[in-house]
């Protein structure tokens, strides 16, 4: 399956160049789905960004995102997306951290990182050392918790909002309606033992009640079905009129068309070209051109 992301031309030799440029600061380099991703040391992130900007031509910081892996010792990843407008290439840079260890800010390298770091701090609680204005940016004032953490509770918090009905600011418990919040990581295409919401056809196609969609056919089953289809009689050939015997055209038809008709008219080219009216018009003498009329005088002018 092709990548749904926009295609980016690969950059030849980028792996060797990164290794030579970053040295021990480079922990890992992965090239997957046509994209380059590197993991670097957290403490060296500011210097790494300067090196990538000044030496490899990644002039723009496009985005900073956070990822939460609760099972890891350092559960958060801070992901920087860089773009080289001169090389037409994108690079993803990752660092890992936890709730208490701050990540050096890269605001001195790209000032636009200020708001992006605030967003990661607001959503995940990742601290950025050196950010001049590390405040919440998306949630309300006084909001507690970080909504995009995997363990963020869906109830138990108080939110502040303006009520159009009451024409005032109200405080009320947070209600995040997410019907599919309880994941079981079992694909319905592999025979999950439940009925998906809105799946009215479950059990109506010969499958056991409560089952999801049938399991896809294996490669052997597909080959067997193709072989059985090949053994069957071919479908009837559709009727065509490509031959002259089917359309009625040909030399015999042309000879019949050249014979005189019953009323005596001949099917010669001259007879077709000149009708009796045409011949009469050709024999008639040419008329002299008509004289142009004098312009009419307006009424009352000659009186």
Secondary structure, 3 states (H helix, E strand, C coil): CCCCCCCCCCCCCHHHHHHHHHHHHEEEEEEECCEEEEEECHHHHHHHHHHHHHHCCCCEEEEEEEEECCCCCCCEEEEEEEEECCCCEEEEEEEEECCCCCEECCCCCCCCHHHHHHHHHHHHCCCEECCCCCCCCCCCCCCCCCCCCCCCCCCCCEEEEEECCCCEEEEEECCCCCCCCCCCCCCHHHCCCCCCCCCCCCCCCCCCCCCCCCCCCCHHHHHHHHHHHHHCCCCCCCCCCCCHHHHCCCHHHHHHHHCCCCCCCCCCHHHHHCCHHHHHHHHCCCCCCCCCCCCCCCCCCCC
